[in-house]
Amino acid sequence: MNEEREFASRYRIAHITTAHCADDPRILFREAAALREAGWDVVVVGPAAASGNIAGVPVLATRRISNRMVRALSATFLGLRAVWRSEAALAHFHDRELLPAALLSRWLLRRKAVFDSHEDVSLFAVRDSIPRWMKKPLTAVIGGFDRFFASRLDGVVAPTRLLQDRYRSIAPRTETFVNYPAPAFLRARDAAWVPWRQRRREVLHVGTLRVSRLRFLVEVARRFLDQHRDWTWTFVGMHPPVREWFERNVTGDIRQRLFGEAMVSHLEIADRLCHARLGVNFHPLDSPHIRVAIPLKVFEYLACGLPVVTTRVPLLMELVQDCPAVRICPETAGEYEAALDALASGEDRSDLSETARMFSDTRFNCGQEAQRLADLYRRILVE
């Protein structure tokens, strides 16, 4: 172990992003912080209010560019400047717009370069901001761009097993890093923990939503809240356009118990979850993206002791289908509400809450994911 830490301390690793914030949960809390705890010299370079230290990780702040076109056109320069500024031996890039910078940093600056594919390219086909006629050709172009650059780098990191399989056909040195709860998140969970019986009667949905998914969940929430007058329901983590839709279309008395909130910090999520009673996840299987993705919110719900109602996401089912605290239901509002209704009945769910927490702590180990990433770095750096 001391030998591993001594090796790790000799090389600086820079996690670089332009599209995410520097404190993005995957980048900073799951990967960088976990690696730093294992002895690696890790720095994050990305948009932040100021340079400093977050969760024990040095952050070199860059300016946030909100205009996507401007950001994409300047990404190559920004990425190369970040590599140079960080003085890293290996640069770990987190955005597709940085792929040209990754390849150039390898060719021009002689640095090792790794690409982290946070999601499948098919995600572009479901974004509400992209016109329908443009989605298919745009996805094809981005897929070709992705394959061209990823195949020429030193390594690729993917968040799921199926995405790893896709990349390994073009980049043999590909590893997974599943988005399990980060050590810092679990410490925040432990500090905020409230026994289930003492929690608010609240259903929480955490994370971003498309309008179509929000529309379905609002219908479920109306039905549920009509049956349970002493409960509330909160959506946490809405992007501005979706929150605007919510404010415009969800009106009336229901708004006294149905709430929509903007993004909150990663560690604040742990506190919010530890005061709620139920978690929800809804992903219809009408998108190729969700067939290769895993909604990380379910891991966080379970870690914080929330029984969960979810639709049948294939890769998620491999991990949680034997968990007693997870209710799997079809993609219909009536059956979804019925599953929630059964969990919200008068029965004490304290045992189920503890089961959820124990299941998460036993099965979902971010430290093991970090070790696999560290092993990838080692193979790259010693070649």
C-alpha positions as CSV (number, residue, x, y, z in Angstrom):
1,M,0.0,0.0,0.0
2,N,2.8,2.5,0.8
3,E,4.4,1.6,-2.5
4,E,1.2,2.4,-4.3
5,R,0.8,5.8,-2.5
6,E,4.5,6.6,-3.3
7,F,3.9,5.9,-7.0
8,A,0.7,7.9,-7.0
9,S,2.3,10.9,-5.3
10,R,4.9,11.2,-8.1
11,Y,2.4,12.1,-10.8
12,R,0.0,15.0,-11.0
13,I,-3.4,14.2,-12.5
14,A,-5.6,17.1,-13.8
15,H,-9.3,16.6,-14.2
16,I,-10.4,19.2,-16.8
17,T,-13.8,20.5,-17.7
18,T,-15.4,23.4,-19.5
19,A,-19.0,22.3,-19.7
20,H,-19.4,21.2,-16.0
21,C,-18.7,23.1,-12.9
22,A,-15.5,22.3,-11.0
23,D,-17.5,20.9,-8.2
24,D,-19.5,18.5,-10.4
25,P,-20.3,15.4,-8.3
26,R,-18.7,12.8,-10.7
27,I,-15.6,14.9,-11.4
28,L,-14.8,16.3,-7.9
29,F,-16.5,14.2,-5.3
30,R,-16.4,10.7,-6.8
31,E,-13.2,10.7,-8.9
32,A,-10.8,13.5,-7.8
33,A,-11.6,13.4,-4.1
34,A,-11.5,9.6,-3.9
35,L,-8.2,9.5,-5.8
36,R,-6.7,12.1,-3.5
37,E,-7.7,10.1,-0.5
38,A,-5.8,7.2,-2.0
39,G,-2.6,9.3,-2.3
40,W,-2.8,10.7,-5.8
41,D,-1.8,14.3,-6.6
42,V,-5.1,15.4,-8.2
43,V,-6.2,18.9,-9.2
44,V,-9.5,20.0,-10.9
45,V,-9.5,22.7,-13.5
46,G,-12.9,24.1,-14.4
47,P,-15.5,26.8,-13.9
48,A,-15.7,28.0,-10.4
49,A,-16.1,31.3,-8.5
50,A,-12.5,31.3,-7.4
51,S,-9.5,28.9,-7.1
52,G,-9.2,27.1,-3.8
53,N,-9.8,23.8,-2.1
54,I,-13.1,21.8,-2.2
55,A,-13.5,18.6,-0.3
56,G,-9.7,18.3,0.0
57,V,-9.1,18.8,-3.7
58,P,-7.2,21.8,-5.2
59,V,-9.4,23.6,-7.7
60,L,-8.0,26.0,-10.4
61,A,-10.9,28.2,-11.4
62,T,-11.8,29.1,-14.9
63,R,-14.5,31.5,-16.2
64,R,-17.9,30.0,-16.9
65,I,-18.9,30.4,-20.5
66,S,-22.7,30.1,-20.7
67,N,-22.9,30.4,-24.5
68,R,-22.5,26.9,-25.9
69,M,-21.3,27.9,-29.3
70,V,-18.7,30.3,-27.9
71,R,-17.6,27.6,-25.4
72,A,-17.3,24.9,-28.1
73,L,-15.3,27.1,-30.4
74,S,-12.9,28.0,-27.6
75,A,-12.7,24.6,-25.9
76,T,-9.5,23.4,-27.6
77,F,-7.6,26.5,-26.5
78,L,-9.1,26.4,-23.0
79,G,-8.3,22.7,-22.7
80,L,-4.7,23.0,-23.7
81,R,-4.2,26.0,-21.4
82,A,-5.6,24.0,-18.5
83,V,-3.2,21.2,-19.2
84,W,-0.2,23.6,-19.3
85,R,-1.5,25.5,-16.2
86,S,-1.9,22.4,-14.1
87,E,1.5,20.9,-14.9
88,A,-0.1,17.5,-15.0
89,A,1.5,14.3,-16.3
90,L,-1.9,12.9,-17.2
91,A,-5.0,15.0,-18.2
92,H,-8.4,13.5,-17.6
93,F,-10.9,15.3,-19.9
94,H,-14.6,15.3,-19.0
95,D,-16.4,16.9,-22.1
96,R,-16.7,15.9,-25.7
97,E,-15.9,19.5,-26.7
98,L,-12.5,18.9,-25.2
99,L,-11.6,15.9,-27.3
100,P,-9.5,17.9,-29.8
101,A,-7.6,19.4,-26.8
102,A,-7.1,15.9,-25.4
103,L,-5.5,14.7,-28.6
104,L,-3.4,17.8,-29.1
105,S,-2.2,17.7,-25.5
106,R,-0.9,14.2,-26.3
107,W,0.7,15.2,-29.5
108,L,2.0,18.7,-28.7
109,L,2.5,18.7,-25.0
110,R,3.5,15.0,-24.6
111,R,1.0,14.5,-21.8
112,K,-1.1,11.4,-21.3
113,A,-4.7,11.9,-22.1
114,V,-7.9,10.2,-20.9
115,F,-11.5,10.9,-21.9
116,D,-14.4,10.5,-19.5
117,S,-17.7,9.8,-21.3
118,H,-20.3,10.9,-18.8
119,E,-23.1,9.7,-21.0
120,D,-23.9,8.0,-24.3
121,V,-24.1,10.2,-27.4
122,S,-27.8,9.1,-27.8
123,L,-28.6,11.5,-25.0
124,F,-28.6,14.3,-27.7
125,A,-31.6,12.6,-29.2
126,V,-33.8,13.3,-26.2
127,R,-32.8,16.9,-25.4
128,D,-35.7,19.2,-25.5
129,S,-33.5,22.1,-26.7
130,I,-32.6,20.3,-30.0
131,P,-35.1,20.5,-32.9
132,R,-36.6,17.1,-33.7
133,W,-35.4,17.1,-37.3
134,M,-31.8,17.7,-36.2
135,K,-31.6,15.0,-33.5
136,K,-30.7,12.0,-35.6
137,P,-28.1,13.5,-37.9
138,L,-26.6,15.4,-35.0
139,T,-26.3,12.3,-32.9
140,A,-24.6,10.5,-35.9
141,V,-22.1,13.3,-36.4
142,I,-21.3,13.5,-32.6
143,G,-20.9,9.7,-32.5
144,G,-18.3,9.8,-35.3
145,F,-16.5,12.7,-33.7
146,D,-16.5,10.8,-30.4
147,R,-15.1,7.6,-32.0
148,F,-12.4,9.3,-34.0
149,F,-10.8,11.1,-31.0
150,A,-11.5,8.5,-28.3
151,S,-9.7,5.8,-30.3
152,R,-6.5,7.9,-30.4
153,L,-6.2,8.7,-26.7
154,D,-4.4,6.8,-23.9
155,G,-7.6,5.7,-22.2
156,V,-11.4,6.1,-21.8
157,V,-13.6,6.0,-18.7
158,A,-17.3,5.1,-18.9
159,P,-20.0,5.2,-16.3
160,T,-21.6,1.8,-17.1
161,R,-20.7,-1.7,-18.3
162,L,-22.5,-1.4,-21.6
163,L,-20.8,1.9,-22.5
164,Q,-17.5,0.3,-21.5
165,D,-18.2,-2.5,-24.0
166,R,-18.9,0.1,-26.8
167,Y,-15.7,2.0,-26.2
168,R,-13.5,-1.1,-25.9
169,S,-14.2,-1.9,-29.5
170,I,-12.2,1.3,-30.4
171,A,-10.2,2.0,-27.2
172,P,-9.0,-1.3,-25.6
173,R,-7.8,0.6,-22.5
174,T,-11.3,1.5,-21.3
175,E,-12.5,1.2,-17.7
176,T,-15.8,1.8,-15.9
177,F,-16.4,4.2,-13.0
178,V,-19.9,3.8,-11.8
179,N,-21.5,6.8,-10.1
180,Y,-21.9,5.2,-6.6
181,P,-22.2,7.6,-3.6
182,A,-18.9,9.4,-3.0
183,P,-17.1,9.2,0.4
184,A,-17.8,12.9,1.1
185,F,-21.5,12.3,0.3
186,L,-21.7,9.4,2.8
187,R,-20.0,11.5,5.5
188,A,-22.6,14.2,4.9
189,R,-25.3,11.5,5.1
190,D,-23.9,10.2,8.4
191,A,-23.9,13.8,9.8
192,A,-27.4,14.5,8.6
193,W,-29.0,11.1,9.4
194,V,-32.6,11.2,10.8
195,P,-34.5,8.0,11.7
196,W,-37.3,7.3,9.2
197,R,-40.0,7.8,11.9
198,Q,-38.8,11.3,12.6
199,R,-38.6,12.5,9.0
200,R,-41.0,14.7,7.1
201,R,-43.8,13.0,5.1
202,E,-42.1,14.0,1.9
203,V,-41.5,12.4,-1.5
204,L,-38.3,13.6,-3.2
205,H,-37.2,13.5,-6.8
206,V,-33.5,14.6,-7.2
207,G,-31.9,15.5,-10.5
208,T,-32.7,17.0,-13.9
209,L,-35.8,16.2,-15.9
210,R,-37.1,16.5,-19.4
211,V,-40.5,18.1,-19.6
212,S,-42.1,14.9,-20.8
213,R,-40.9,13.1,-17.6
214,L,-41.8,16.0,-15.4
215,R,-45.3,16.0,-16.9
216,F,-45.8,12.3,-16.0
217,L,-44.4,12.7,-12.5
218,V,-46.6,15.8,-11.9
219,E,-49.7,13.6,-12.7
220,V,-48.5,11.0,-10.3
221,A,-47.9,13.6,-7.6
222,R,-51.4,15.0,-8.0
223,R,-52.9,11.6,-7.6
224,F,-50.7,10.7,-4.6
225,L,-51.2,14.1,-2.8
226,D,-55.0,13.8,-3.3
227,Q,-54.8,10.5,-1.3
228,H,-52.3,11.6,1.3
229,R,-53.2,15.1,2.5
230,D,-50.4,15.2,5.2
231,W,-47.6,14.6,2.6
232,T,-45.6,16.9,0.3
233,W,-43.7,16.3,-2.9
234,T,-40.6,18.2,-4.0
235,F,-38.6,18.2,-7.3
236,V,-35.0,19.2,-6.5
237,G,-32.5,20.0,-9.3
238,M,-34.5,21.5,-12.1
239,H,-32.8,23.4,-14.9
240,P,-34.3,26.8,-15.6
241,P,-36.3,26.0,-18.7
242,V,-38.0,23.0,-17.0
243,R,-38.6,25.0,-13.8
244,E,-40.2,27.7,-15.9
245,W,-42.6,25.0,-17.4
246,F,-43.4,23.8,-13.9
247,E,-44.2,27.3,-12.6
248,R,-46.3,28.0,-15.7
249,N,-48.3,24.8,-15.8
250,V,-48.6,23.6,-12.2
251,T,-51.0,25.9,-10.5
252,G,-53.7,26.0,-7.9
253,D,-54.0,24.6,-4.4
254,I,-51.7,21.7,-5.3
255,R,-48.8,24.1,-5.2
256,Q,-49.1,24.3,-1.4
257,R,-47.7,20.7,-1.2
258,L,-46.0,20.3,-4.6
259,F,-42.7,22.2,-5.0
260,G,-40.1,22.6,-7.7
261,E,-36.6,23.8,-6.8
262,A,-33.4,24.7,-8.7
263,M,-30.1,22.9,-8.4
264,V,-28.5,22.5,-4.9
265,S,-25.0,21.5,-3.9
266,H,-24.0,17.8,-3.9
267,L,-23.6,17.6,-0.2
268,E,-26.8,19.5,0.5
269,I,-28.6,16.7,-1.4
270,A,-27.5,14.3,1.4
271,D,-29.1,16.5,4.0
272,R,-32.3,16.9,2.0
273,L,-32.7,13.1,1.5
274,C,-32.0,12.3,5.1
275,H,-35.1,14.4,6.0
276,A,-37.5,12.8,3.4
277,R,-39.3,9.5,3.4
278,L,-39.6,8.3,-0.2
279,G,-37.5,8.6,-3.4
280,V,-38.8,8.4,-7.0
281,N,-37.2,7.7,-10.3
282,F,-39.0,7.6,-13.6
283,H,-37.2,6.8,-16.9
284,P,-39.3,5.4,-19.8
285,L,-37.6,3.0,-22.1
286,D,-38.3,5.1,-25.2
287,S,-34.7,6.3,-25.5
288,P,-31.5,4.4,-26.4
289,H,-29.7,6.5,-23.8
290,I,-31.5,5.0,-20.8
291,R,-30.8,1.5,-22.1
292,V,-27.1,2.0,-21.4
293,A,-27.3,4.4,-18.4
294,I,-27.9,4.1,-14.7
295,P,-29.8,6.9,-12.8
296,L,-27.4,7.6,-10.0
297,K,-30.2,9.2,-7.9
298,V,-31.3,5.7,-6.9
299,F,-28.0,4.9,-5.2
300,E,-28.2,8.2,-3.3
301,Y,-31.8,7.5,-2.2
302,L,-30.9,4.1,-0.8
303,A,-27.8,5.4,0.9
304,C,-29.9,7.9,2.7
305,G,-32.5,5.3,3.8
306,L,-35.3,6.1,1.3
307,P,-37.4,3.3,0.0
308,V,-37.6,3.9,-3.8
309,V,-40.2,3.6,-6.6
310,T,-38.6,3.2,-10.0
311,T,-39.4,2.1,-13.5
312,R,-37.4,-0.8,-15.0
313,V,-34.1,0.7,-16.2
314,P,-32.1,-2.3,-17.5
315,L,-28.7,-1.7,-16.0
316,L,-30.2,-0.4,-12.7
317,M,-32.1,-3.7,-12.4
318,E,-28.9,-5.7,-12.4
319,L,-27.8,-3.8,-9.3
320,V,-31.0,-3.3,-7.2
321,Q,-33.6,-5.9,-8.3
322,D,-33.0,-7.9,-5.1
323,C,-33.2,-4.9,-2.8
324,P,-36.3,-5.1,-0.5
325,A,-36.4,-1.3,-0.4
326,V,-36.9,-0.9,-4.2
327,R,-40.4,-1.1,-5.8
328,I,-40.2,-1.7,-9.6
329,C,-43.4,-0.6,-11.5
330,P,-44.6,-0.2,-15.0
331,E,-44.6,3.1,-16.9
332,T,-48.2,4.0,-16.1
333,A,-49.3,6.8,-13.7
334,G,-51.9,4.6,-11.9
335,E,-49.5,1.7,-11.1
336,Y,-46.7,4.1,-10.2
337,E,-49.0,6.0,-7.7
338,A,-50.2,2.7,-6.3
339,A,-46.6,1.6,-5.5
340,L,-46.0,4.9,-3.8
341,D,-49.3,4.6,-1.9
342,A,-48.3,1.2,-0.6
343,L,-45.0,2.6,0.8
344,A,-46.7,5.7,2.3
345,S,-49.4,3.7,4.2
346,G,-49.5,3.9,8.0
347,E,-47.0,1.1,8.4
348,D,-43.6,2.1,10.0
349,R,-40.9,1.8,7.3
350,S,-37.9,2.2,9.7
351,D,-36.7,-1.4,9.0
352,L,-37.0,-0.8,5.3
353,S,-35.1,2.4,5.6
354,E,-32.2,0.7,7.5
355,T,-32.3,-2.1,4.9
356,A,-31.9,0.5,2.1
357,R,-28.9,2.1,3.9
358,M,-27.2,-1.3,4.6
359,F,-27.8,-2.5,1.0
360,S,-26.2,0.7,-0.4
361,D,-23.2,0.6,2.0
362,T,-22.6,-3.1,1.2
363,R,-23.1,-3.1,-2.6
364,F,-22.1,0.4,-3.8
365,N,-18.4,1.1,-3.2
366,C,-17.0,4.3,-4.7
367,G,-13.6,3.4,-3.3
368,Q,-13.4,0.3,-5.5
369,E,-14.3,2.4,-8.6
370,A,-11.5,4.8,-7.7
371,Q,-9.1,1.9,-7.3
372,R,-10.0,0.7,-10.8
373,L,-9.4,4.2,-12.2
374,A,-6.1,4.4,-10.3
375,D,-5.0,1.1,-11.9
376,L,-5.9,2.6,-15.4
377,Y,-3.7,5.6,-14.6
378,R,-0.9,3.4,-13.5
379,R,-0.9,1.3,-16.7
380,I,-0.9,4.4,-18.8
381,L,1.9,6.2,-16.9
382,V,4.3,3.3,-16.8
383,E,4.2,2.4,-20.5
